Amino acid sequence: MSLARTPLAAEALARLSPAAQKALAPGPGRMMASRGLLPLPRPGELASVLYQLVQIDPATAAAAQASADGLPEKVLAGALADADVDPLVLDWLSGRARRAPALFEILVLNPSTADATIVALATSGGGNEVDLIAGNEQRLLRCPDIIAAMYANPQARMSTVDRAVELAIRNNVKVDGIAAWDELVRVMSGSGAATTASAADDALFNQAMTGIADVADSSVVAASTEEGIEIPEGSEGQPEVDEKRVPVNKMSVPAKMRLAALGNAFARSLLIRDPLRIVAIAAIKAPGVTELEAAKYAGNHSLDNDVVRYIATRRDWTRLYGIKKSLCLNPKTPVAEASKLILHLRDNDVRMILKSKGVPSAVVAQARKILAQRSGGGK
């Protein structure tokens, strides 16, 4: 359900024919209407009456819902095609439309269908259905959430998603629902990815999604402790990948970024080490990144500086003691951030920083100062 199920507004009711309004009036006629027994001029009005009865009359709601569920496909098609039908009614009928390609197309092409309904359809539709949604460029630009829903739908073709993203970029429309949007803009503004995306790109993306699904997320080897999160020593190794199953080296940059956003922890652990910084940033920004993953990456000295910097600025992650400690020991953490985090470390861990190689001298000096202050001025 994409729209709240509320009764039709007075304006919508006023547009109904006298026969439909009479069917909704209190009295025995409601029960006949709920069973679809009253003649109404259009399928759209029948659907509207049934919808309204479900919302306003508990006595007839079950019968009206059953009548709607049992509408013949031809009648339902007529209702879905009716531009005068209220968007609430069209959204209510969208469940049936999802299961029938012909009905799906009618609903998507109806200009009265609410953008929120299209977002819901784009979230779960198959490749052909998403292609149909993507054909209405005006709607995509008006409601960027549709593009975000397409992007997050693993069934949407990579080529279709590329074109939708490129459309938004070309028209200076920001898609807030894509976490690595700024990085996508930088990549696609000069790459021509949307114009070159092909069936081969679709196949590679699908192959990668299937390949990572068969790999357990055992690459994330962090453990929760009562002190926060601790990372075992030697957990920075590059995860092994079978290029025949997960062909990341053959994928376009936008495809890698989308794989990071939709994939599992294994995919992110692979892509966060990509030679292209922009792919690595997309991986750490992926909505599925957990605190355990962030903890592992916070202590990884081989990751790109910008990845570590991003972790250090995420306050929901740095509240964990283990992440604070790992960042302070990581030479790639910005000095300003490390200097703030070190204030929260215990004395033993501050002493560890004094002995660590590679930690910036400014952070070491801060550690020495903290220990001196805590000991009352002594060394």
MOJOJO-V920827 format. One record per backbone hydrogen bond with DSSP energy under -0.5 kcal/mol. NH is the residue of the N-H (numbers start at 1). CO is the residue of the C=O. If there is no record, write none. Layout:
NH&CO ; NH&CO
This chain:
6&4 ; 13&9 ; 14&10 ; 15&11 ; 15&12 ; 16&13 ; 21&17 ; 22&18 ; 23&19 ; 24&20 ; 25&21 ; 25&22 ; 30&27 ; 31&28 ; 32&28 ; 33&29 ; 34&30 ; 35&31 ; 36&33 ; 37&32 ; 45&42 ; 46&42 ; 47&43 ; 48&44 ; 49&45 ; 50&46 ; 51&47 ; 52&48 ; 53&49 ; 54&50 ; 55&51 ; 56&52 ; 57&53 ; 58&56 ; 60&57 ; 61&57 ; 62&58 ; 64&60 ; 65&61 ; 66&62 ; 67&63 ; 68&64 ; 69&65 ; 70&66 ; 71&68 ; 76&72 ; 77&73 ; 78&74 ; 79&75 ; 80&76 ; 81&77 ; 82&78 ; 82&79 ; 83&81 ; 85&82 ; 89&86 ; 90&86 ; 91&87 ; 92&88 ; 93&89 ; 94&90 ; 94&91 ; 95&92 ; 96&93 ; 97&93 ; 98&94 ; 99&95 ; 99&96 ; 100&97 ; 104&97 ; 104&100 ; 105&101 ; 106&102 ; 107&103 ; 108&104 ; 109&105 ; 110&106 ; 110&107 ; 111&109 ; 113&110 ; 118&114 ; 119&115 ; 120&116 ; 121&117 ; 122&118 ; 123&119 ; 124&120 ; 125&121 ; 130&126 ; 131&127 ; 132&128 ; 133&129 ; 134&130 ; 135&131 ; 135&132 ; 136&133 ; 137&135 ; 140&136 ; 141&137 ; 142&138 ; 143&139 ; 146&143 ; 148&144 ; 149&145 ; 150&146 ; 151&147 ; 152&148 ; 153&149 ; 153&150 ; 154&152 ; 156&153 ; 161&157 ; 162&158 ; 163&159 ; 164&160 ; 165&161 ; 166&162 ; 167&163 ; 168&164 ; 169&165 ; 170&166 ; 171&167 ; 172&169 ; 173&168 ; 174&172 ; 176&174 ; 178&175 ; 179&177 ; 181&178 ; 184&180 ; 185&181 ; 186&182 ; 187&183 ; 188&184 ; 189&185 ; 190&186 ; 190&187 ; 191&187 ; 192&188 ; 196&192 ; 197&193 ; 202&198 ; 203&199 ; 204&200 ; 205&201 ; 206&202 ; 207&203 ; 208&204 ; 209&205 ; 210&206 ; 211&207 ; 212&208 ; 213&209 ; 214&210 ; 214&211 ; 215&212 ; 216&214 ; 218&216 ; 220&217 ; 221&219 ; 222&220 ; 223&230 ; 225&228 ; 228&225 ; 230&223 ; 232&221 ; 235&232 ; 243&241 ; 245&242 ; 246&242 ; 248&246 ; 250&247 ; 251&247 ; 251&248 ; 256&252 ; 257&253 ; 258&254 ; 259&255 ; 260&256 ; 261&257 ; 262&258 ; 263&259 ; 268&264 ; 269&265 ; 270&266 ; 271&267 ; 272&268 ; 273&270 ; 274&271 ; 277&275 ; 279&276 ; 280&276 ; 281&277 ; 282&278 ; 283&279 ; 284&280 ; 285&281 ; 286&282 ; 286&283 ; 289&286 ; 294&290 ; 295&291 ; 296&292 ; 297&293 ; 298&294 ; 299&295 ; 299&296 ; 300&297 ; 301&299 ; 303&300 ; 307&304 ; 308&304 ; 309&305 ; 310&306 ; 311&307 ; 312&308 ; 313&309 ; 313&310 ; 314&310 ; 314&311 ; 315&313 ; 317&314 ; 318&314 ; 319&315 ; 320&317 ; 324&320 ; 325&321 ; 326&322 ; 327&323 ; 328&324 ; 329&325 ; 330&326 ; 330&327 ; 331&329 ; 333&330 ; 338&334 ; 339&335 ; 340&336 ; 341&337 ; 342&338 ; 343&340 ; 344&341 ; 345&342 ; 350&346 ; 351&347 ; 352&348 ; 353&349 ; 354&350 ; 355&351 ; 356&352 ; 356&353 ; 363&360 ; 364&360 ; 365&361 ; 366&362 ; 367&363 ; 368&364 ; 369&365 ; 370&366 ; 371&367 ; 372&368 ; 373&369 ; 374&370 ; 375&371 ; 376&373 ; 377&372
